[in-house]
Amino acid sequence: MRPLWASAALAALLFTAADAIFAQRQPVDQIVAVVGDRVILASELSSQMQLATLQTGQRPETETQQREFRDEMLQQMISDQLILVAARQ
């Protein structure tokens, strides 16, 4: 009969391996736009939205307002990247 600690170690190892397998299936971030050779990630967009909300003190309330705010912020980020791409050329 195996010692109890060996069984516990084996169980811990199996749980760790299972967590690693499932973690690989979850996306870390999403690409929301590509400008030239630069991608804009969902996390970057979210950060910009939070920053703008803090700076203005205004928070979109309805789902429509949130979608419009997101679209405006994304458009601004794309415009900023286009300016940078043009400046590099």
N, C-alpha and C positions, 0 to 999 in steps of 0.2 A: 504494500500500500504506500502510495506516495505521501510525502509529508504535506501538510496543509499549506505551507508557504509556497511549495512548488505549484500546487493547483491554483493558488491565488495569483501567482506570477503569470502562469499560463493564461488565466482568465483576463488579467489586465492587459497582456500582450494582444490577445484576440480583440478586446474592446478597442484598443488603440489602433489596430490594423483596420477594423471596421470603420472607425471614425475617419481615418485617412482616406479610405475608399469612397465614403459618402461625401467627404469634403471636396474631393476632386470633381464631383458632378455639379457643384454649385458655382454659378458664375460669380466672379469677384467684382466685376464692373462691366458696364456696357458702353459700346461706342455709340454716341448719338449723332456725330457728324465727322466728316473727313474734309479737311481743307488742305489742299496740296499734299504734302507728306506728313501732316500733323493731324492727329485725331483729337477729338473733344470727347471726354468721357462723361458718363452720367454723374460720377462723383464730382467732377469739376463744375459741371452745370449746377449741381445741388449746392456746392460751396458758394458759387457766385450768387445764386438765388438767396441764400441765407445772408450773405454779406449785404446785398441790396436791401433786403428786408430790414436788417439792423440799421443801415444808414438812413433809410427813409422813414422808418417807423411805421410803414404801411404793410399790411399783410393781406394778400388776396384771400377772400373768404369763401366764395362759391367755387364750385368745380370749374366753371367757365372762366372765372377770374384767374384761378390757378393755372389753367391751361394756357391762357393768353399771356400771363406773366412768364411762364416757362418758355413759351415760343419767343417772346420779346428778348429774354435773356439769352437764349440760344442764338437768335439772330445777331445780337450784339457781339457775342463771342465769335461767331463766324466772321462778322465784319472786321473785328480786331485781328483775327488770324489772316484774313485776306490782305489787310494793310501790312502786316509783318511779312507775308510772302512777297508782296510787291516791293517792299523795302529791301529785301534780300537780293532782288534781281538787278 
